[in-house]
């Protein structure tokens, strides 16, 4: 029986996984799939199934490979896939660009050649532990058809973007593994033990393991080793209850605890540095030790290449967890020295050596660290880039290194430290190109991170003493314009942009980022849309470079420009598509901007609950990722939506939250909409009107023409104040139909022209600005009624109600007009709103500096017009109007 | 399997006695009811097929206590079936048909523990046949 048990430990049977294996066969055979993802809980058999797939593929003549993520390999980009890399790592040019495209392409060609064009079936065990650059390479190779990837991932752990990206494109097959059923567990026991098992033992195995295959395996091997599970007359018996413990981890610890000192040394070495060559291990320990470990099912020795590994990732985790740090360090450093002595030439070995030294807290080759940081940056893994650059000794740091570290710190939201290292970087040797990028990154950090636009402009201006060659100066101009634009000075930003010729693609791209927003803000919306489109095209052709915004920025700008152009439906559609893309790529800043723009579009459409949701999402993301400026903007939008929904308290809370962070100059006058509407919803109409007026004046002085139009129109909507003259002026200064529609509405409202108001409603409806359309229709109803045309009045009122139904609970004063048979005067409306909120006449009188008698008189008039007889009915009458 | 389960399979099989051909006929009826597409894999006249099935089943049931011999046998059987393109899902269907046929012929004698014992025995056969089939079938491109 012993011979059979040995076979069992080395090749544990696989049971109940045939459907999954068939799925793998189909996926590999069809050519349509780039890989297979195996999901499941710990111990459910993901690794085992992946290896079985690999074996089947090997049996069918496929070349195969295996990469394993671990805490150690995750320390250095591409650490886990060192075995796949044909040549060495890419080396950055003096300007800091690592040619990853060439590196990946070279790897692909080498693999293609090595395997005669056959797909390399590659097991990536536990993808969540792979570093981003390794994933990028695997994703690239899989997408190119160079490898077929078999990835395992634990249920509940996030699947890395590259894997989920292939999945979304339908290029990945996927299986979800569950624990074994009782029948399958009994089948497994029978096959593993090679004979029947006594009923009590079978039940105990089931009760303890609940069908978790790894647990069963560890349990059986442990019980056999300890003599608790024995065969008598062809039937297996469990003499004791499970020895020791009933937890899987304890079980593994128990098994490893039983090992001899030599065997334990091998297991520890593998836990830290696997895979290791059989040849090396044979020189270090007697062969019997390795054989006994293999018999115990703790290590596997590959026949093909002689690579020795631990049998299961859980073993590695347990061993590492139990090892004193000092001992782990000693083992890692000794292995690094050994491998370095054996293979002095740079190449894949250099990567493993550096990884081990890093893990040991030692000092690896700074050149390897810098290259690693470049690769991490390419994969947008700023955490790793930061850790690697921080491990580079100060005397090895040049301008480029400081740029890498500073940029990573900025991306990670550590703005003070970013400022320090970038300022220091400007003193270190670097090319002019790198010097420029240090400036640009430092300016970005000062502006967006530290929220100090004046400091950002000062850094930009000082840099002009050092950076003098033509295209680079243009980039400084673009940078200055950016600070001006996004601190609330679009007019000045446009003036600076005039200086830029835009002869090279990079400068044109940077110019477009600022230009499209500045043009849209100042009312040149058609141009703005075109510039954003061209910017995206230029950026796409630019390739990957340091210190330039994410390409999605152009799409965000296009959304903004379309919104300002009154093309709300298109803006919403584009923003939703963009939001999907950046959510899958996890680019938080772009996610925030898309969400905020979606909130803005929804606000203008009158879909206020939707707006509230998007703004809340944007604010939450901005808070989580410490983007203070966007957070301020999003909270302003949130307060605006809440106030227009009639919830003054919630709106005030959003503004209070906003005031805990720094102010943000971008669209600052527009942000005042939130303050004004909150004042209005909090029954402070006079404050509201003053806030609208002041913000409109601010907008006018800085060139925010579309915002000025919005503010003046809302002043008219909330107070009835005549703003039609300036709105008409803005309509002729801007090319936006939305700005024109506002002017038309204001003029018609002032003239109480029923037909023109109805036409204004048409205009808004055509733009999908439903709330404004509903309000204009309500105004038309009032005007028709005043003119004695009750039939037209009723029709307009009905239309207003149906338009308002799309506004998700909007509670704006313009809607209340529809409830009145005769129009309420401005004063009456003001008092009715206060009374409907439950305020006593005395309090209303105090608030408005009127006598109680006057208040009651106004109320009586309003009751008559609204056809109600008490305060209680008032709220209902107003409610029915919305 | 437990020794008791092996007994249950063997003793219930013996109880079939002269009813074995009836059970075989019932098995194919149950099978084609569950998956009519399988019918085309067999000859129009099933008489011979039913006899072969009964014989094979008797052979397997007898061999259950001698695992090595049995598994060698079922693996080879699986490898022979590989060419037909039989998949894991088909094995499931066959298993259900077998349990239904046994239940129909044995009646009350086919109780819960007997059913569980047969289910396990069948699963053991199916897993080893599938393993045999997999190692015999070339895959991929």
HADDOCK unambig.tbl for C-alpha pairs under 7 A between the chains (distance, minus, plus):
assign (segid A and resid 15 and name CA) (segid B and resid 127 and name CA) 6.54 0.50 0.50
assign (segid A and resid 18 and name CA) (segid B and resid 88 and name CA) 5.98 0.50 0.50
assign (segid A and resid 19 and name CA) (segid B and resid 88 and name CA) 5.64 0.50 0.50
assign (segid A and resid 25 and name CA) (segid B and resid 139 and name CA) 6.23 0.50 0.50
assign (segid A and resid 25 and name CA) (segid B and resid 140 and name CA) 6.34 0.50 0.50
assign (segid A and resid 28 and name CA) (segid B and resid 140 and name CA) 5.34 0.50 0.50
assign (segid A and resid 29 and name CA) (segid B and resid 139 and name CA) 6.58 0.50 0.50
assign (segid A and resid 29 and name CA) (segid B and resid 140 and name CA) 3.86 0.50 0.50
assign (segid A and resid 29 and name CA) (segid B and resid 141 and name CA) 5.26 0.50 0.50
assign (segid A and resid 60 and name CA) (segid B and resid 138 and name CA) 5.38 0.50 0.50
assign (segid A and resid 60 and name CA) (segid B and resid 139 and name CA) 5.69 0.50 0.50
assign (segid A and resid 183 and name CA) (segid B and resid 120 and name CA) 5.59 0.50 0.50
assign (segid A and resid 186 and name CA) (segid B and resid 1 and name CA) 6.27 0.50 0.50
assign (segid A and resid 187 and name CA) (segid B and resid 120 and name CA) 6.57 0.50 0.50
assign (segid A and resid 187 and name CA) (segid B and resid 123 and name CA) 6.79 0.50 0.50
assign (segid A and resid 187 and name CA) (segid B and resid 124 and name CA) 5.48 0.50 0.50
assign (segid A and resid 190 and name CA) (segid B and resid 1 and name CA) 6.00 0.50 0.50
assign (segid A and resid 194 and name CA) (segid B and resid 67 and name CA) 6.60 0.50 0.50
assign (segid A and resid 195 and name CA) (segid B and resid 67 and name CA) 6.27 0.50 0.50
assign (segid A and resid 196 and name CA) (segid B and resid 1 and name CA) 4.87 0.50 0.50
assign (segid A and resid 196 and name CA) (segid B and resid 2 and name CA) 5.03 0.50 0.50
assign (segid A and resid 196 and name CA) (segid B and resid 3 and name CA) 6.03 0.50 0.50
assign (segid A and resid 197 and name CA) (segid B and resid 1 and name CA) 5.99 0.50 0.50
assign (segid A and resid 197 and name CA) (segid B and resid 2 and name CA) 4.89 0.50 0.50
assign (segid A and resid 198 and name CA) (segid B and resid 2 and name CA) 5.12 0.50 0.50
assign (segid A and resid 198 and name CA) (segid B and resid 3 and name CA) 6.69 0.50 0.50
assign (segid A and resid 199 and name CA) (segid B and resid 2 and name CA) 5.39 0.50 0.50
